[in-house]
Structure formats: C-alpha cells, structure tokens
Amino acid sequence: MAKKAQVNLEKCKGCDLCIGVCPTGAIHKSGTSNKKGYNYVEIDFEKCNGCGACYIICPDCCFVIVETTGSGR
C-alpha cells in the first residue's frame, strides 16, 4: 500500500504554503474557487509520495494522509 495526501477543498484558503514544501511538486493551484471564494490547491496523485509535508505545514489542517491501493485514486 502507498500513502497519499488528500485535501479538504472547502477548508483550503489557498495560502500556498503546501506548494512550497512539496518535494515532488504534486500540489498545484486549481484555478477554481471553493464556496468561500478561495482558489484551493489540488494534488497530483501520481506525483504524491505521501511524505506528509503538506499535512505538517498547513495552518488550516486541510490535509490528511491516507493509505491507498493502486494509483491512489
């Protein structure tokens, strides 16, 4: 099993701290706003290695690290 990050799109305020700490470049801006009007981030599951850097840095606790099977989707 692999570990992957998942983000709560409605909690994300688009501060981009996670983008800067992701060692694989798996996190990027979506270009879409959530219900609060923030441009949230998305995760490329193919690039995500589940390291948890995004989980640690996020001031709004938007991330969880989950165990996945297969491609992580």
N, CA, C and O atoms as CSV, one atom per row, in Angstrom:
chain,resi,resn,atom,element,x,y,z
A,1,MET,N,N,0.829,-1.185,0.000
A,1,MET,CA,C,0.000,0.000,0.000
A,1,MET,C,C,0.875,1.252,0.000
A,1,MET,O,O,1.962,1.278,0.577
A,2,ALA,N,N,0.376,2.264,-0.651
A,2,ALA,CA,C,1.072,3.548,-0.710
A,2,ALA,C,C,0.327,4.570,0.131
A,2,ALA,O,O,-0.873,4.439,0.372
A,3,LYS,N,N,1.045,5.576,0.570
A,3,LYS,CA,C,0.408,6.682,1.284
A,3,LYS,C,C,0.281,7.857,0.330
A,3,LYS,O,O,1.182,8.123,-0.465
A,4,LYS,N,N,-0.841,8.557,0.412
A,4,LYS,CA,C,-1.112,9.716,-0.434
A,4,LYS,C,C,-1.787,10.792,0.399
A,4,LYS,O,O,-2.479,10.498,1.374
A,5,ALA,N,N,-1.579,12.038,0.005
A,5,ALA,CA,C,-2.239,13.160,0.672
A,5,ALA,C,C,-3.587,13.410,0.024
A,5,ALA,O,O,-3.759,13.224,-1.180
A,6,GLN,N,N,-4.532,13.832,0.835
A,6,GLN,CA,C,-5.830,14.294,0.343
A,6,GLN,C,C,-6.094,15.647,0.983
A,6,GLN,O,O,-5.725,15.881,2.134
A,7,VAL,N,N,-6.739,16.540,0.228
A,7,VAL,CA,C,-7.002,17.883,0.722
A,7,VAL,C,C,-8.505,18.131,0.804
A,7,VAL,O,O,-9.259,17.720,-0.078
A,8,ASN,N,N,-8.929,18.800,1.863
A,8,ASN,CA,C,-10.321,19.212,2.016
A,8,ASN,C,C,-10.466,20.538,1.277
A,8,ASN,O,O,-10.027,21.576,1.773
A,9,LEU,N,N,-11.070,20.512,0.110
A,9,LEU,CA,C,-11.154,21.683,-0.760
A,9,LEU,C,C,-11.927,22.833,-0.136
A,9,LEU,O,O,-11.634,23.996,-0.414
A,10,GLU,N,N,-12.896,22.532,0.693
A,10,GLU,CA,C,-13.702,23.591,1.303
A,10,GLU,C,C,-12.975,24.293,2.451
A,10,GLU,O,O,-13.291,25.441,2.764
A,11,LYS,N,N,-12.014,23.629,3.080
A,11,LYS,CA,C,-11.249,24.255,4.159
A,11,LYS,C,C,-10.060,25.049,3.633
A,11,LYS,O,O,-9.578,25.963,4.302
A,12,CYS,N,N,-9.588,24.708,2.447
A,12,CYS,CA,C,-8.376,25.317,1.885
A,12,CYS,C,C,-8.594,26.800,1.592
A,12,CYS,O,O,-9.578,27.183,0.959
A,13,LYS,N,N,-7.658,27.628,2.065
A,13,LYS,CA,C,-7.711,29.072,1.824
A,13,LYS,C,C,-6.719,29.510,0.752
A,13,LYS,O,O,-6.580,30.703,0.483
A,14,GLY,N,N,-6.034,28.554,0.141
A,14,GLY,CA,C,-5.116,28.880,-0.944
A,14,GLY,C,C,-3.892,29.660,-0.509
A,14,GLY,O,O,-3.412,30.507,-1.263
A,15,CYS,N,N,-3.376,29.406,0.674
A,15,CYS,CA,C,-2.207,30.139,1.169
A,15,CYS,C,C,-0.920,29.725,0.452
A,15,CYS,O,O,0.072,30.453,0.485
A,16,ASP,N,N,-0.938,28.571,-0.189
A,16,ASP,CA,C,0.171,28.051,-0.999
A,16,ASP,C,C,1.390,27.575,-0.210
A,16,ASP,O,O,2.411,27.256,-0.820
A,17,LEU,N,N,1.325,27.517,1.108
A,17,LEU,CA,C,2.460,27.014,1.874
A,17,LEU,C,C,2.794,25.580,1.478
A,17,LEU,O,O,3.964,25.204,1.408
A,18,CYS,N,N,1.769,24.791,1.224
A,18,CYS,CA,C,1.961,23.382,0.870
A,18,CYS,C,C,2.682,23.229,-0.471
A,18,CYS,O,O,3.473,22.304,-0.652
A,19,ILE,N,N,2.408,24.131,-1.399
A,19,ILE,CA,C,3.059,24.065,-2.711
A,19,ILE,C,C,4.569,24.195,-2.548
A,19,ILE,O,O,5.336,23.482,-3.194
A,20,GLY,N,N,4.983,25.106,-1.683
A,20,GLY,CA,C,6.409,25.349,-1.474
A,20,GLY,C,C,7.153,24.228,-0.779
A,20,GLY,O,O,8.357,24.076,-0.983
A,21,VAL,N,N,6.467,23.433,0.042
A,21,VAL,CA,C,7.163,22.371,0.779
A,21,VAL,C,C,7.050,20.999,0.129
A,21,VAL,O,O,7.730,20.064,0.552
A,22,CYS,N,N,6.217,20.861,-0.875
A,22,CYS,CA,C,6.041,19.546,-1.515
A,22,CYS,C,C,7.305,19.174,-2.295
A,22,CYS,O,O,7.657,19.858,-3.257
A,23,PRO,N,N,7.992,18.099,-1.893
A,23,PRO,CA,C,9.257,17.745,-2.542
A,23,PRO,C,C,9.098,17.171,-3.953
A,23,PRO,O,O,10.069,17.113,-4.707
A,24,THR,N,N,7.897,16.752,-4.310
A,24,THR,CA,C,7.696,16.147,-5.632
A,24,THR,C,C,6.928,17.046,-6.588
A,24,THR,O,O,6.718,16.677,-7.744
A,25,GLY,N,N,6.507,18.212,-6.131
A,25,GLY,CA,C,5.738,19.115,-6.989
A,25,GLY,C,C,4.338,18.612,-7.286
A,25,GLY,O,O,3.768,18.931,-8.329
A,26,ALA,N,N,3.782,17.829,-6.374
A,26,ALA,CA,C,2.471,17.217,-6.596
A,26,ALA,C,C,1.303,18.162,-6.330
A,26,ALA,O,O,0.175,17.869,-6.728
A,27,ILE,N,N,1.549,19.282,-5.670
A,27,ILE,CA,C,0.466,20.194,-5.291
A,27,ILE,C,C,0.512,21.434,-6.173
A,27,ILE,O,O,1.571,22.024,-6.388
A,28,HIS,N,N,-0.651,21.814,-6.676
A,28,HIS,CA,C,-0.751,22.992,-7.544
A,28,HIS,C,C,-2.089,23.692,-7.325
A,28,HIS,O,O,-3.038,23.091,-6.822
A,29,LYS,N,N,-2.155,24.961,-7.706
A,29,LYS,CA,C,-3.412,25.720,-7.628
A,29,LYS,C,C,-4.394,25.158,-8.637
A,29,LYS,O,O,-4.008,24.777,-9.743
A,30,SER,N,N,-5.649,25.106,-8.263
A,30,SER,CA,C,-6.668,24.551,-9.150
A,30,SER,C,C,-7.169,25.555,-10.168
A,30,SER,O,O,-7.585,25.171,-11.262
A,31,GLY,N,N,-7.137,26.840,-9.827
A,31,GLY,CA,C,-7.732,27.843,-10.702
A,31,GLY,C,C,-9.233,27.955,-10.514
A,31,GLY,O,O,-9.901,28.713,-11.218
A,32,THR,N,N,-9.762,27.197,-9.562
A,32,THR,CA,C,-11.187,27.191,-9.248
A,32,THR,C,C,-11.363,27.622,-7.799
A,32,THR,O,O,-10.528,27.310,-6.949
A,33,SER,N,N,-12.436,28.329,-7.519
A,33,SER,CA,C,-12.703,28.791,-6.154
A,33,SER,C,C,-13.647,27.843,-5.425
A,33,SER,O,O,-14.530,27.235,-6.030
A,34,ASN,N,N,-13.443,27.727,-4.106
A,34,ASN,CA,C,-14.382,26.964,-3.288
A,34,ASN,C,C,-15.539,27.870,-2.870
A,34,ASN,O,O,-15.621,29.015,-3.314
A,35,LYS,N,N,-16.421,27.369,-2.027
A,35,LYS,CA,C,-17.607,28.137,-1.619
A,35,LYS,C,C,-17.261,29.412,-0.855
A,35,LYS,O,O,-18.054,30.352,-0.814
A,36,LYS,N,N,-16.079,29.438,-0.255
A,36,LYS,CA,C,-15.648,30.620,0.489
A,36,LYS,C,C,-14.958,31.644,-0.416
A,36,LYS,O,O,-14.627,32.743,0.029
A,37,GLY,N,N,-14.742,31.286,-1.675
A,37,GLY,CA,C,-14.114,32.195,-2.623
A,37,GLY,C,C,-12.607,32.074,-2.736
A,37,GLY,O,O,-11.969,32.895,-3.395
A,38,TYR,N,N,-12.024,31.057,-2.102
A,38,TYR,CA,C,-10.581,30.849,-2.160
A,38,TYR,C,C,-10.224,29.908,-3.309
A,38,TYR,O,O,-10.933,28.934,-3.562
A,39,ASN,N,N,-9.128,30.201,-4.001
A,39,ASN,CA,C,-8.604,29.279,-5.009
A,39,ASN,C,C,-7.841,28.188,-4.273
A,39,ASN,O,O,-6.746,28.427,-3.765
A,40,TYR,N,N,-8.406,27.015,-4.213
A,40,TYR,CA,C,-7.828,25.915,-3.458
A,40,TYR,C,C,-6.735,25.202,-4.249
A,40,TYR,O,O,-6.535,25.467,-5.434
A,41,VAL,N,N,-6.034,24.295,-3.577
A,41,VAL,CA,C,-4.985,23.507,-4.218
A,41,VAL,C,C,-5.510,22.114,-4.555
A,41,VAL,O,O,-6.479,21.634,-3.966
A,42,GLU,N,N,-4.851,21.489,-5.504
A,42,GLU,CA,C,-5.156,20.109,-5.890
A,42,GLU,C,C,-3.875,19.297,-5.826
A,42,GLU,O,O,-2.772,19.841,-5.871
A,43,ILE,N,N,-4.042,17.984,-5.720
A,43,ILE,CA,C,-2.904,17.078,-5.612
A,43,ILE,C,C,-2.862,16.154,-6.818
A,43,ILE,O,O,-3.874,15.559,-7.190
A,44,ASP,N,N,-1.696,16.039,-7.423
A,44,ASP,CA,C,-1.463,15.069,-8.492
A,44,ASP,C,C,-1.058,13.767,-7.803
A,44,ASP,O,O,0.071,13.635,-7.331
A,45,PHE,N,N,-1.979,12.810,-7.746
A,45,PHE,CA,C,-1.741,11.574,-7.004
A,45,PHE,C,C,-0.614,10.732,-7.590
A,45,PHE,O,O,-0.010,9.928,-6.879
A,46,GLU,N,N,-0.327,10.905,-8.861
A,46,GLU,CA,C,0.779,10.169,-9.480
A,46,GLU,C,C,2.125,10.660,-8.943
A,46,GLU,O,O,3.077,9.885,-8.855
A,47,LYS,N,N,2.206,11.937,-8.586
A,47,LYS,CA,C,3.454,12.515,-8.081
A,47,LYS,C,C,3.573,12.438,-6.561
A,47,LYS,O,O,4.683,12.423,-6.031
A,48,CYS,N,N,2.452,12.391,-5.860
A,48,CYS,CA,C,2.456,12.424,-4.395
A,48,CYS,C,C,3.120,11.173,-3.820
A,48,CYS,O,O,2.779,10.051,-4.194
A,49,ASN,N,N,4.076,11.381,-2.903
A,49,ASN,CA,C,4.732,10.240,-2.258
A,49,ASN,C,C,4.266,10.035,-0.813
A,49,ASN,O,O,4.789,9.175,-0.106
A,50,GLY,N,N,3.281,10.827,-0.379
A,50,GLY,CA,C,2.713,10.649,0.955
A,50,GLY,C,C,3.627,11.047,2.092
A,50,GLY,O,O,3.481,10.535,3.202
A,51,CYS,N,N,4.567,11.948,1.846
A,51,CYS,CA,C,5.560,12.314,2.864
A,51,CYS,C,C,4.966,13.064,4.051
A,51,CYS,O,O,5.513,13.010,5.152
A,52,GLY,N,N,3.852,13.761,3.840
A,52,GLY,CA,C,3.192,14.475,4.927
A,52,GLY,C,C,3.657,15.904,5.141
A,52,GLY,O,O,3.224,16.546,6.098
A,53,ALA,N,N,4.525,16.423,4.282
A,53,ALA,CA,C,4.994,17.805,4.433
A,53,ALA,C,C,3.828,18.787,4.368
A,53,ALA,O,O,3.802,19.761,5.121
A,54,CYS,N,N,2.878,18.548,3.491
A,54,CYS,CA,C,1.705,19.420,3.367
A,54,CYS,C,C,0.859,19.370,4.635
A,54,CYS,O,O,0.356,20.394,5.098
A,55,TYR,N,N,0.710,18.188,5.181
A,55,TYR,CA,C,-0.046,17.991,6.422
A,55,TYR,C,C,0.571,18.791,7.566
A,55,TYR,O,O,-0.140,19.413,8.356
A,56,ILE,N,N,1.883,18.768,7.644
A,56,ILE,CA,C,2.593,19.449,8.725
A,56,ILE,C,C,2.516,20.969,8.590
A,56,ILE,O,O,2.317,21.663,9.588
A,57,ILE,N,N,2.669,21.498,7.376
A,57,ILE,CA,C,2.753,22.948,7.173
A,57,ILE,C,C,1.399,23.647,7.138
A,57,ILE,O,O,1.335,24.849,7.393
A,58,CYS,N,N,0.329,22.944,6.835
A,58,CYS,CA,C,-0.971,23.583,6.613
A,58,CYS,C,C,-1.532,24.206,7.898
A,58,CYS,O,O,-1.786,23.492,8.868
A,59,PRO,N,N,-1.729,25.543,7.910
A,59,PRO,CA,C,-2.247,26.193,9.113
A,59,PRO,C,C,-3.735,25.947,9.356
A,59,PRO,O,O,-4.241,26.212,10.447
A,60,ASP,N,N,-4.432,25.442,8.344
A,60,ASP,CA,C,-5.869,25.212,8.470
A,60,ASP,C,C,-6.240,23.733,8.541
A,60,ASP,O,O,-7.419,23.387,8.463
A,61,CYS,N,N,-5.251,22.864,8.687
A,61,CYS,CA,C,-5.467,21.414,8.833
A,61,CYS,C,C,-6.324,20.853,7.700
A,61,CYS,O,O,-7.281,20.116,7.941
A,62,CYS,N,N,-5.976,21.203,6.478
A,62,CYS,CA,C,-6.753,20.782,5.305
A,62,CYS,C,C,-6.364,19.408,4.779
A,62,CYS,O,O,-7.107,18.816,3.996
A,63,PHE,N,N,-5.213,18.892,5.193
A,63,PHE,CA,C,-4.697,17.655,4.615
A,63,PHE,C,C,-4.834,16.466,5.551
A,63,PHE,O,O,-4.789,16.606,6.773
A,64,VAL,N,N,-5.002,15.299,4.954
A,64,VAL,CA,C,-4.893,14.019,5.643
A,64,VAL,C,C,-4.004,13.136,4.778
A,64,VAL,O,O,-3.952,13.299,3.559
A,65,ILE,N,N,-3.317,12.214,5.404
A,65,ILE,CA,C,-2.505,11.241,4.681
A,65,ILE,C,C,-3.208,9.904,4.831
A,65,ILE,O,O,-3.466,9.445,5.944
A,66,VAL,N,N,-3.516,9.281,3.697
A,66,VAL,CA,C,-4.276,8.034,3.713
A,66,VAL,C,C,-3.502,6.922,3.019
A,66,VAL,O,O,-2.677,7.179,2.141
A,67,GLU,N,N,-3.774,5.698,3.417
A,67,GLU,CA,C,-3.198,4.542,2.736
A,67,GLU,C,C,-4.077,4.207,1.550
A,67,GLU,O,O,-5.302,4.175,1.663
A,68,THR,N,N,-3.455,3.961,0.420
A,68,THR,CA,C,-4.198,3.680,-0.800
A,68,THR,C,C,-3.712,2.384,-1.427
A,68,THR,O,O,-2.656,1.855,-1.079
A,69,THR,N,N,-4.501,1.897,-2.349
A,69,THR,CA,C,-4.094,0.763,-3.164
A,69,THR,C,C,-4.055,1.230,-4.607
A,69,THR,O,O,-4.800,2.138,-4.978
A,70,GLY,N,N,-3.232,0.652,-5.404
A,70,GLY,CA,C,-3.156,1.034,-6.811
A,70,GLY,C,C,-2.593,2.417,-7.001
A,70,GLY,O,O,-1.562,2.760,-6.423
A,71,SER,N,N,-3.284,3.239,-7.832
A,71,SER,CA,C,-2.780,4.560,-8.199
A,71,SER,C,C,-3.088,5.622,-7.158
A,71,SER,O,O,-2.621,6.753,-7.292
A,72,GLY,N,N,-3.850,5.302,-6.133
A,72,GLY,CA,C,-4.137,6.258,-5.080
A,72,GLY,C,C,-5.369,7.089,-5.318
A,72,GLY,O,O,-5.596,8.076,-4.618
A,73,ARG,N,N,-6.164,6.713,-6.284
A,73,ARG,CA,C,-7.375,7.485,-6.573
A,73,ARG,C,C,-8.578,6.897,-5.909
A,73,ARG,O,O,-9.681,7.425,-6.050
